[in-house]
């Protein structure tokens, strides 16, 4: 039985109603974040799941580890280690 990979959902509630143009901007921002985060951990993926209502969105976050030293499902530990190493080397 393979274990479940790490994932979380983020719900963001805005003060104003969102428009179609806001959804497009959010999708672009999520893609930009994915590209940046994948420099730390290849298995990182954020996915915009859309509007829940006029003011609330849902984003799903998933992380799968590299599987070098830890199992792939331990992606949360992988990303923490990779980010710490990157911060130390890019002072």
C-alpha positions in Angstrom: 0.0 0.0 0.0 1.7 3.2 -1.0 1.3 6.1 1.5 -0.5 9.3 0.6 1.6 12.2 -0.7 1.5 15.4 1.3 -1.2 17.9 0.2 -3.1 20.8 1.7 -5.9 23.1 0.6 -5.8 26.9 1.1 -9.0 28.9 1.1 -8.6 32.6 0.5 -11.4 35.0 1.2 -11.3 38.5 -0.3 -13.1 41.7 0.8 -14.4 42.4 -2.7 -16.1 40.2 -5.2 -13.8 38.6 -7.7 -14.1 39.0 -11.5 -13.0 36.9 -14.4 -9.9 39.1 -14.8 -9.0 38.3 -11.1 -9.2 34.6 -11.8 -6.8 35.0 -14.7 -4.4 36.9 -12.6 -4.6 34.3 -9.8 -3.9 31.5 -12.3 -0.8 33.4 -13.6 0.4 34.0 -10.0 0.0 30.3 -9.1 2.0 29.3 -12.1 4.7 31.8 -11.2 4.8 30.4 -7.7 5.1 26.9 -9.0 8.1 27.8 -11.2 9.8 29.5 -8.2 9.1 26.7 -5.8 10.2 24.0 -8.2 13.7 25.5 -8.0 13.7 24.2 -4.3 11.6 21.1 -4.7 10.8 19.5 -8.1 7.7 17.8 -6.7 5.9 21.0 -5.7 2.6 21.8 -7.3 0.0 24.5 -6.4 -3.3 24.2 -8.3 -6.0 26.9 -8.5 -9.3 25.1 -8.1 -11.5 28.1 -8.8 -14.0 30.2 -7.0 -16.1 28.7 -4.3 -18.3 31.8 -4.2 -17.8 35.4 -5.4 -15.2 36.2 -2.7 -13.5 32.8 -1.9 -11.0 30.8 -3.8 -9.4 27.4 -3.2 -5.9 26.4 -4.0 -4.5 22.9 -3.6 -0.9 22.3 -2.6 0.9 19.1 -3.2 4.5 18.0 -2.6 6.2 14.8 -3.6 9.8 14.3 -2.5 12.7 13.4 -4.7 13.1 10.0 -3.0 16.9 10.4 -2.7 17.2 9.7 1.0 13.6 9.9 2.3 10.5 8.2 0.7 8.7 10.3 -1.9 5.7 10.7 0.3 7.9 12.6 2.8 7.8 15.6 0.5 7.2 18.1 3.3 10.6 17.2 4.8 12.2 17.4 1.4 11.0 20.9 0.7 12.0 22.2 4.1 15.5 20.8 3.7 15.9 22.1 0.1 14.7 25.5 1.0 17.0 25.7 4.0 20.0 24.7 1.8 19.0 27.2 -0.8 18.8 30.1 1.7 22.2 29.2 3.2 23.9 29.1 -0.3 22.2 32.4 -1.5 23.0 34.8 1.4 
